């Protein structure tokens, strides 16, 4: 069991997104070279949230 944010370059967006237990969901596929990705884990809410270049992207993982 694991949580991942996959960021593959190029036009093949099939492999981008949030991955948990082998299931992929379409999560923010607008990545660009030199993007800075931030991750925030909230242990009280048990959530993983993501940021790109300082902007909040969302919380694809809950009950982590």
PyMOL commands that set and color helices and strands:
alter all, ss='L'
color gray80, all
select helices_A, chain A and resi 13-15
alter helices_A, ss='H'
color red, helices_A
select strands_A, chain A and resi 3-6+17-20+23-25+37-42+47-52+55-62
alter strands_A, ss='S'
color yellow, strands_A
deselect
rebuild
show_as cartoon
